[in-house]
């Protein structure tokens, strides 16, 4: 992955003004990992309550994609910190009290997390208008990590460890996103 990032730097740098290549790559990687982990969080959270994997997979994947798409459309620069704050509270509730929540509560609580996730990616993509494909490539590497973690962690360490990892990655992504977009470029 490091070799791919170095190759992208040479041939596909998105040149985001005021931000280093590595900060763009790091944020895009986190966004990809976060996307896959939160989507799997929703699917596994629904499956844990319904015991019907196909229904959980369909409802989880479709609703997550719809909500992240809406997040990219409706959560602009001024609303993003509010959306992120609500999402952070929701993911903390989901992470610390997962067994006390119904399937409906899981969907309701994951909604702001999915909206925030969509807004994070759109914000980075808007800044990388010169070369958005590089951001997609960096994001895809994070998605690969997220997919690997979503498959391996629940099997080897249990569902609780996976839910905690997904929550921690979302919070790290939220902090990185706020830092990236709201700090002054020269600081």
Secondary structure, DSSP 4 states (H G I P E B T S, - for coil): -HHHHHHHHHH-----TTS-HHHHHHHHHHHHHHHHHHHHHHHHHHHHHH--HHHHHHHHHHHHHHHHHHHHHH--HHHHHHHHHHHHHHHHHHHHSGGG--HHHHHHHHHHHHHHHHHHHHHHHHHTTT-HHHHHHHHHHHHHHHHHHHHHHHHHH-HHHHHHHHHHHHHHHHHHHHHHHHS-TT-
